[in-house]
Amino acid sequence: MLDSIIWSVFVVLILFGTVAFCYMIMLKLLVPKQKEDYYVIIPCDKSSSQIRRKAYGMRMRLNIFGEDVHSKIVVLDYGIDENEKEHLLEICKDCNGIYYVKNDYLKEYFDGRI
């Protein structure tokens, strides 16, 4: 009885390790050799809820994959409420790589570049 439990735990661990190894190989094959900087733009308006959680969650996902140096998250404001804006600005101060941008400023920034 104890022997079968130990073997089943051992088989589960082997399967988990195999899946993790395959996942690591797929990530290495899909990630380009030369890393370029890129932006993740999250648009938000008055109907957007929990935008700070979305921005922070995206930052954490990028940190897991080691993309924190090459990626920047831009939260594009189309008119969020003041309470959500204050919380978002706190997260922007605390986390490196999350930026709050108003819609008008982004238009001015990209007009000369496109």
N, C-alpha and C positions, 0 to 999 in steps of 0.2 A: 504494500500500500504506500508506504513512505517512498519507496523506490520509484513508483510510477509518478508521484507528485514531483519529485526532484527532476525526473526526466522531462515531464511536461513543462516545468518552469525553464529548464535548460533549452528546450525546443523553442519556446516563446522568445527567450532572449536571443537565440540564434536568428530567428526570423526578424526580430526587431533590428538587430545589428545589420542584417542583410539589406533591409529596406533603407536604413539610414545610410549605408554605404552607397547604395544605388542613387539615392537622393543627392549625396555629395558629389558623385561623379557627374550626374546630370547638371548640377549647378556649375561645376567647373567647365563643362563643355559649352554651356549656354552663355556664360559670362565672357564678354570680349576681353582680349588680352590688354589692349590699351584702354584704360578707363577715362571717360570724358565726364565733365560736369553736366548735370542735368537738373531740371526743375520739375517738381510735382506741384501742379496748380490745383487748389481746391476752391472752387467758387462757392460763395455763401450769400444768402439773402435773409430776409426776415423769416422765411419759412424754414430755414436750416436750423436743425436742432442738434445740440451737442457737437458743435463744430470743433470745440477745443479737444474733445475726446478723439475725433477723427484725425485731427492734425497730430496729436500726441501719439496715437496708435500707428499712424503712418511712419512717424519718426522712429518708433521702436522697431517696426518691421524692417526698416532700412538699416538700423543698427545691427539687427540680428544677421543680416546678410553681408555686413561689412561695407555697406555703401554709405556710411555716414559722412565720409570725407568728400565724396563726389556728388552728393545729392543735397538739394535744398528744397524745402517745402514752403510754398507761397500760398497763404490764405488770402484769396481775392474777395474784398468786401464790396458787395452790391447793396449794402444797407442793413447790416445786422443790428440788433438792439444793443443798448449800452452795457447791460449786464454781461451779455455774452462777449462783447468786445473787451471789457475789463479783464475777464478771465482769460481770454485769448492772449492779451498783451502780457499777462503774468507768465503764461506758458512760453511766450516768445522770449522773455527775459531769462527764464530758467533753462530752456533747452536751446542748445546751439543748432542752428539750421532750420528753424521755423520762423517765417517772416510774415508780418501782417502788412498788406498793401491795399490801398484804396484803388478802385477801378480807374479813376482819372489818371493816377500816377503811372499805372501800368501801360495805359495807352500812350502817354508821353514817352515812356522808356523804350517801347518797342517801335515807335514811329520812325526813329532814325536807324533802326537795325534791320528792318524788314524791307 
